[in-house]
């Protein structure tokens, strides 16, 4: 006679996360991160001055390529862990969007430095243009910004009702994180813009990193305090 309270081993099985290849959003974030990594390792601008070849890479100048490479590693970590794209609240939910937007902003700053160097080559009678590696890094940064924003702003799975139902509006508990994120991005851009506008390109490396980093930290701190006040 079989006991009515039979043990079912299927109930104790731990549900495994789907492969990243079967999750388009995570796969897109991973592809964006890889594009940034490959682009950062390639020249961003190439030219000639006389018979002397010229080259500018992501690790030259202020080292925007190094910052992008660090952000790409974070993107790959986010893509590996599905918890980031499924989080409902808090910093974990909005980290993909923050990383993507900062990567895109840093790529724009790198464009400014590359343009300054190309203009210098042209003024001396040489030639120069942006290299494919720069556009590859930009494609990855743009993809990270778009897909990261989708991952952070979308609603949970299983909800239907059209396009508007796919986007969850921020709750009151999200206000501190969102305002802090906006403050971080604004501070980063203001600090980097100040360094590029005041300090000569030849010696801008360390000041740019310091001012952009200081602006990001200060902006995030001010934004967090303002967000907490607004969230009450």
C-alpha positions in Angstrom: 0.0 0.0 0.0 1.4 3.4 -1.0 1.4 6.1 1.6 -0.7 9.1 0.7 2.0 11.6 1.8 4.6 10.4 -0.8 7.8 12.4 -1.1 8.1 14.1 -4.5 11.8 14.7 -5.3 10.9 17.2 -8.0 9.8 19.6 -5.3 13.3 19.9 -4.0 15.0 20.7 -7.3 16.5 24.1 -7.5 15.3 26.1 -10.6 18.3 26.9 -12.7 18.7 30.3 -14.4 18.2 30.2 -18.2 21.4 30.4 -20.2 22.5 33.8 -21.2 22.1 32.7 -24.8 18.4 32.3 -24.2 18.0 35.7 -22.6 18.2 38.4 -25.3 18.6 41.3 -22.8 21.5 39.7 -20.9 23.0 38.6 -24.2 22.8 42.1 -25.5 24.5 43.5 -22.4 27.2 41.0 -22.8 27.7 41.8 -26.5 27.8 45.5 -25.7 30.5 44.8 -23.0 32.6 42.8 -25.4 32.3 45.4 -28.1 33.6 48.0 -25.6 36.5 45.8 -24.6 37.6 45.1 -28.2 37.1 48.8 -29.2 39.2 50.0 -26.2 42.1 47.8 -27.2 42.2 49.2 -30.8 43.3 52.7 -31.9 40.7 55.4 -31.7 42.3 57.8 -34.2 45.0 57.4 -36.8 46.8 59.8 -39.1 50.0 60.9 -40.6 52.2 64.0 -40.0 54.8 64.1 -42.7 56.1 60.6 -42.9 55.5 59.9 -39.3 52.4 57.8 -38.5 50.2 59.1 -35.6 47.9 57.1 -33.4 45.6 57.7 -30.4 44.2 55.0 -28.3 41.7 54.7 -25.5 44.5 54.4 -23.0 46.2 57.6 -24.2 45.4 61.1 -23.0 43.0 61.0 -20.1 42.6 57.2 -20.4 38.9 57.2 -21.2 39.4 53.7 -22.7 40.6 52.4 -19.3 37.4 53.8 -17.7 35.3 52.2 -20.5 37.1 48.9 -20.0 36.3 49.0 -16.3 32.7 49.7 -17.0 32.6 46.9 -19.6 33.8 44.4 -17.0 30.9 45.5 -14.8 28.5 45.0 -17.7 29.8 41.5 -18.2 29.3 40.8 -14.5 25.7 42.2 -14.7 25.0 40.1 -17.8 26.2 37.0 -16.0 24.0 37.5 -13.0 20.3 37.6 -14.0 19.5 39.1 -10.6 20.4 42.6 -11.9 17.9 42.5 -14.7 15.1 41.0 -12.5 15.6 43.2 -9.4 12.5 45.1 -8.5 13.9 48.0 -6.4 17.1 49.6 -5.1 20.5 50.1 -6.6 20.7 46.6 -8.0 17.8 47.4 -10.3 19.2 50.6 -11.6 22.9 49.6 -11.9 22.6 48.5 -15.6 21.2 51.9 -16.6 23.7 53.8 -14.6 26.7 51.9 -16.0 25.4 52.2 -19.5 24.8 56.0 -19.3 28.2 56.6 -17.7 29.8 54.5 -20.4 28.1 56.5 -23.2 29.1 59.8 -21.5 32.7 58.7 -21.2 32.8 57.7 -24.8 31.6 61.2 -25.8 34.4 62.7 -23.7 36.8 60.5 -25.5 35.5 61.7 -28.8 36.4 65.3 -27.8 40.0 64.3 -27.0 40.4 62.4 -30.3 39.0 65.4 -32.2 41.4 67.8 -30.5 44.4 65.6 -31.5 43.1 65.1 -35.1 42.8 68.9 -35.4 46.4 69.3 -34.3 47.6 66.8 -36.9 45.6 68.7 -39.6 47.0 72.1 -38.6 50.5 70.8 -39.1 49.7 69.7 -42.6 49.0 66.1 -41.8 46.0 63.8 -42.0 43.9 62.1 -39.4 40.5 60.5 -38.8 38.6 58.4 -36.2 39.5 54.7 -36.4 37.0 51.7 -36.4 37.9 50.9 -32.9 36.4 54.1 -31.6 33.2 53.4 -33.4 33.1 49.9 -32.1 33.5 51.1 -28.5 30.8 53.7 -29.2 28.4 51.1 -30.5 29.0 49.0 -27.3 28.5 52.1 -25.1 25.3 53.0 -26.9 24.0 49.5 -26.7 24.8 49.4 -23.0 22.9 52.7 -22.4 19.8 51.5 -24.3 19.7 47.9 -23.0 20.7 49.0 -19.5 17.8 51.5 -19.4 15.4 48.9 -20.7 16.6 46.4 -18.0 16.2 49.0 -15.3 12.9 50.5 -16.3 10.9 47.5 -17.5 8.3 45.7 -15.5 8.5 42.1 -14.3 7.9 39.2 -16.6 4.4 37.9 -17.3 2.7 41.3 -17.5 0.8 42.2 -20.6 -1.3 45.1 -21.9 0.7 46.9 -24.5 3.9 48.9 -24.6 3.0 51.2 -21.7 2.6 48.2 -19.4 6.2 47.1 -20.1 7.7 50.2 -18.4 7.3 50.6 -14.6 7.1 54.1 -13.4 9.3 54.9 -10.4 8.0 54.3 -6.9 8.6 56.6 -4.0 11.2 54.1 -2.8 13.1 54.5 -6.1 13.5 58.3 -5.8 16.8 58.3 -3.8 18.4 55.9 -6.2 17.2 57.7 -9.3 18.2 61.2 -8.1 21.6 59.9 -6.9 22.1 58.3 -10.3 21.3 61.6 -12.1 23.6 63.5 -9.7 26.4 61.0 -10.4 26.0 61.4 -14.2 25.7 65.2 -14.0 28.7 65.5 -11.7 30.8 63.3 -13.9 30.0 65.4 -17.0 30.5 68.7 -15.2 33.9 67.6 -13.8 35.1 66.2 -17.1 33.9 69.3 -19.0 35.6 71.6 -16.6 38.9 69.8 -16.9 38.8 69.7 -20.7 37.9 73.4 -21.0 40.5 74.8 -18.5 43.5 72.4 -18.6 45.6 72.0 -21.7 45.2 68.6 -23.5 48.9 67.7 -23.0 48.6 67.6 -19.2 44.8 66.9 -18.8 45.1 63.2 -17.9 45.3 63.2 -14.1 43.2 66.4 -13.6 40.4 64.9 -15.8 40.3 61.7 -13.8 40.3 63.6 -10.5 37.7 66.2 -11.5 35.4 63.7 -13.2 35.7 61.3 -10.3 35.2 64.0 -7.7 32.2 65.4 -9.6 30.6 61.9 -9.8 31.0 61.2 -6.1 29.9 64.7 -5.1 26.9 64.5 -7.5 25.9 61.1 -6.2 26.1 62.3 -2.6 24.1 65.5 -3.2 21.6 63.5 -5.3 21.2 60.9 -2.6 20.5 63.5 0.0 18.1 65.3 -2.2 16.4 62.0 -3.1 15.9 61.0 0.5 14.3 64.4 1.2 12.0 64.1 -1.9 11.1 60.5 -1.0 9.8 61.4 2.4 
